[in-house]
Every structure is written in structure tokens, then in C-alpha cells.
Amino acid sequence: MEEDDASLWQGVLAGDEAALARLFDRHEARLFRHARRLLTAREDAKDAVTIGFFELWRKRESVRLVDGSPLPWLLNTVSNTARNLERSGRRYRSLLARTPIASNPGAPEGTDETGVLAALKRLPAREQSVVVLTILEGYPDRAAAETLGIPVGTVKSRLARAKSRLRDEMVSIEGAWA
């Protein structure tokens, strides 16, 4: 019989590294897919998941569970980590672009920053977290509010603002393709 997240979490709280490993095995693929949507580099997505679980272990005494599961907390942590890694990567690529080097016509080009995922990445972090939890991951507003430590009404208003911004961006993108 497979243990549920709540019983594994009790083990994690007691310092059981094997329980953390079982949580990792259970949720790693979903968290990786989530991070991959937000990041340019596959390796960065792996790093984001690893950092998420490291932070889960480190902060286990203060993690907010939703329905006995740390998954929403992990999704939010991986999102924040992904944003930090992407921002760091942009700074690094910018630095490299300013560095004088010999001409290399075969150098890879940057990624395409158009479309829905690019629009999602441009949302403010607070709105992006709500979109990720409620729309991409399908959690109810109440669960997102618990995870983020904000009132349900705030989740709804951030979600409404995010949808409006995304809608406006999609309309402008469609206009550019017309």
C-alpha cells in the first residue's frame, strides 16, 4: 500500500530522509514539467526542482500544507526558483553579449520570446504564482490562498488582473501575426 503525502510529511517532519526521497519520487516529474514550462534551459528546470526539495527540507517546520500535501508549496517554490534562474541566465547572456569575442557565425541565437509562455513570464511574480497554481496546476482558489498565505479574495483579484493582462497580450500577438 502506497503512503499518502500526509503520512510521508510526518516522516519528513521527524527528520526521515527516506520519506523526503519518496515525496521526491512521487512529485519530481510533475515539478520538472512545471519548471520546464517556465525556463529556457532543461538543466535549469532540473536545478529548480532540486532547489525546491532542498528548501522543503530546510524549511519543513514552516511549510504550509494544502490538504495534507506539500505539493502546492513546492510548485510555488519551484516557480520562484525558476524566475530567479531565468533572470540570472538573462544577466549572464547579456554579459556574454557585451564581451568582445572573435566573430562566430555559428553561435546559437536566443530563444523566441513570443507567445503564451513568454506572456506568462512577463506577469508580475505575485500574479504568475496565482496563475500557475490555479490555472496551470488546477488547484482551487482556497488551496492557492493557503499556499501563498493570502486571502482567497486576493487570489481572485490577482487572477482577474493576470487574465486581463494575458488576454491583452494575446490580442496584440494575434494582431502582429495578422
N, C-alpha and C positions, 0 to 999 in steps of 0.2 A: 504494500500500500504506500502510495506516494504522500509525503508530508506536504501540508499546505504552507503558504507563506507565513502565516501567523505562528505556527509551531517552529518553523525554521528561524523566524525572527527571535523567538525566545532563546534559542540556542546562540544566535549572534549576540544578543544582549548578555548572555552568560560567558561570552568570550570564545565560543566554539567556532574555530576557523573552518571546520568541515561544513558547518551549517551555512556559513558565508559562501563556501565553494558550491554548495548545492543551489543556493539562491542565484549565484553567478551562472551556473549551468542552465537554470530554468529561464533566466531573463536576458542573457547575453545577446542572443540572436535578435531579439526584438529591439533592444537598446542599440545594437550595431546598425540595424536598418534605419532607426530613427536618426542616429548621428550621421549616417551616410547621406541622408537627405539634406542635412544642414551644412555639410563640409565638402570641400573640393577634393581633398586627398583621402583615399581609403585608409591610409596609415593613421591619419589624424582621427578618423572615426574609431579605430581600434583604441587609440590613446584616450579618447573621450570616454569610452566605456570603462576602460581600466581606471581612469581617474575617478569616475563616478562610483565605482565599487570601493576604491581606496577611501574616498570621502565618506561613503556609507559606513565603513568600518570605523573610521576615525571619529565620526560624529554620531555613532549609533545611539548614544544616550539622549540625543535631542532630535532624532529623526521623527518626522510626523508620518504616521501610517494612515492609509486610507483603506478601510475595510480589512484591516489586518495585514496589508501588503505595503512594502516599501517601494513598489514599482513606480507609483506616481512621483515620489520624491526622487527616485533615480532618473526618471525621464526629465524632470526639471533640472537636476544637477548636470546630466549629460548635455542638455540644451545650453546651459550656461557655459559649460566647459567648451562645447563646440563653438560658441560665439567667441570665446577667448582665443581658442586655437586658430580660428579663421582670421580674426583681427591680427593676431601675431603673424600669421602667414602672409597677410597682405602687407604688413610693415616690412617683413623680410624681402618679399618680392619687389617692393618699392625700392628698398635699399640696393638690391641687386641691379635693378634697372638703372640706378644712378651711378653704379660702379663702372668706371671705364674698363672695357674689355675689348679684345680683338673681335672683329666682325665675325659673327657666326650665323649664317643664314638658316641653319638647321635647328636653331633654338626653338623650343616649343612656345606656342602662343598662350596667353592667359585663357581662362575658362570663359564661356559665354555667360554673361550676367543678365540674361533676359528671361522672362517667363515667370511662372508662378513661384518657383522656389527662390528665385532672386528677389521677388517682391516680398516673400515671407522673411527673407534675411534682412530686408530693409526696414521691417517693422521695429518699433522700439522694443527693447528686451521684455518689458512687462507685458506688452500685448502679444509678443511672439510666444511667451510661456503659456498664455491662456489659449492661444490658437493650437499650439502643439498638444496640450493636454486634452482640450475639449473636441477639437475637430480632427486632428491627425490621429490621436490615440483613442478617441471616443469616450473619454471619462465624462460623467455628468458634471454640471456646474458646481455642485456641492463638493464633489471629490477634488476638483481643481482648486476650489476655495480653501479646502483643508490643507492641501499640499502646499499652496503658496502662502498660507497664513493670512488670507484676506477675506472680507465678507463676500457672500455669494453675489450681492448686487454689484460689487466692484468687478467680479469676473464677468458678469453680463455686460457691464458698460465697456470694459476693455475689449471684450469680444465684438461688441457692436462697432466700436471705433476701428478695430482691426479689419473687420469685414468691409467696412466702408472704404478704408484705405486700399485694401486689396482689390475691391471692385473698381475703384477709380484707376488703379494701375493697370488692371486687365483691359479696361476700356481704352486707355491710352496705348497699350501694346497692340490691341486689335486695330486701332486707327493707324498705327505705324505699318502694320502688315497689309492694310487695305490698298 
